[in-house]
Amino acid sequence: MTHEPTRGLTPRLRFPEFRDAGEWVGQSLGSIASFYKGKGISKADIAPKGETLCIRYGELYTIYDEVIDRVVSKTNLSVSELFLSQRNDVLIPSSGETKLDIAKASCVLLDDVALGGDLNILRTNENGIFLSYLLNGPYKREIAKKAQGDTVVHLYANQLKLLEVLIPKLSEQQRIADCLESLDELIAAHSAKLDALKAHKNGLLQQLFPAEGETVPRLRFPEFEGKGGWETRLIEDFFLVGSSKRVLQEDWTTQGVPFYRTRELVSLSKNEPFGSEIFISEDLFREISEKYGLPTEGDFLVSGVGTLGISYQVQAQDRFYFKDGNVLWFKLKGGIVSTFFKYCFETDEIQDQILGQSSISTVGTYTIQNAKATKFSCPPSIEEQQRIADCLAALDDRIAAQGQKLDVLKAHKKGLMQQLFPAVEP
């Protein structure tokens, strides 16, 4: 006998006009929707100038929205060979890589979109937008439990039909759908603004640094016009390039001073939150500090194995140690503005060299010797370096602030969904 999940019959948060509307009603998906399977559309069947919009299995993950009101792929297959959508259809992948990834529902707001063969199609008289939010919220894990397989995971219609969900009347479904859809529109607008800021930064990087074969940038601050060309320098001109003191795995602990590997370095460089998994003792940290020194403000840590060319500028408040070999240590000697070099490292000039050097070996690596010999363009004056650094750092601050706004909105949506739908407890 399988253990059925226990469910609350009403959500914690309800719109005023529905507070006396009674409990939500339990229904199986099979009783509120007819199930269909799409028809195969191969990659070869995709045609940029095709006559029929289409959604293939992989594209459902790319779109990854609860509400699909735009489709970019097209096919020239004849209508007789296709399964076409009806507005309000709900799509759930029938195969995927992981059980949680496959448990993804999307509502199509377009008629006559060709739907691929690896899609479960739920055609319902309920509100499809509401249903997609419901399935992606409290029932996501219940759907994932019904998925079968390991290497390739499958979701079968006969399993989905048995899933019991709690639903209110259509008017309340519409109210919830409108609320969450408007919040998603706000999230999309803020996401687009974040993307625009990042694109603006990438454009500035290309203009504030000289293009290949040139000695002056296309965009130069007025006070430095006519101040001469930039110089080609080596990283070892300004940094001592090395690595850390080796720390044996037997010295790793579960508490103490954080010990970072490439994965933590990548999170640091992207300003992403992460939890330290590995530590070293305070005594070992003190011993290393006294004998070998520690990275200090303005130094850089650079990934040399795995994800290459990711750099982190060490901050004054940092207190950690890092893994030898995998991470290179650029110890600042002077003569260059550290933050200016941070942005140099993001340019194609340096990144292309790293990729080119790593491709020579079987296992891609960025070695100490390669790092020392890496070339980059540098203005002759500290003042111009600082001006560029200040400009790009201010833009990074705006990007970070916009990212935080987006995170707050996403957290708000997650919390709202937890309250707008009845809880499903194992």
Secondary structure as UniProt FT lines:
FT   STRAND          6..7
FT   HELIX           16..18
FT   TURN            19..20
FT   STRAND          25..28
FT   HELIX           29..32
FT   STRAND          33..37
FT   HELIX           43..45
FT   TURN            48..49
FT   STRAND          52..55
FT   HELIX           57..63
FT   STRAND          67..68
FT   STRAND          74..75
FT   HELIX           79..81
FT   TURN            87..88
FT   STRAND          90..93
FT   STRAND          95..96
FT   HELIX           99..102
FT   STRAND          106..108
FT   STRAND          114..115
FT   TURN            117..118
FT   STRAND          119..124
FT   HELIX           128..136
FT   TURN            137..139
FT   HELIX           140..146
FT   STRAND          153..154
FT   HELIX           157..160
FT   TURN            161..162
FT   STRAND          164..167
FT   HELIX           170..208
FT   TURN            212..213
FT   HELIX           222..224
FT   TURN            225..226
FT   STRAND          231..234
FT   HELIX           235..237
FT   STRAND          239..242
FT   HELIX           249..251
FT   STRAND          257..260
FT   HELIX           262..269
FT   TURN            270..271
FT   STRAND          279..280
FT   HELIX           282..292
FT   TURN            297..298
FT   STRAND          300..303
FT   TURN            308..309
FT   STRAND          311..313
FT   TURN            316..317
FT   STRAND          321..322
FT   TURN            324..326
FT   STRAND          327..332
FT   HELIX           338..344
FT   TURN            345..346
FT   HELIX           348..358
FT   TURN            359..360
FT   HELIX           368..372
FT   STRAND          375..378
FT   HELIX           382..420
FT   STRAND          424..425
//
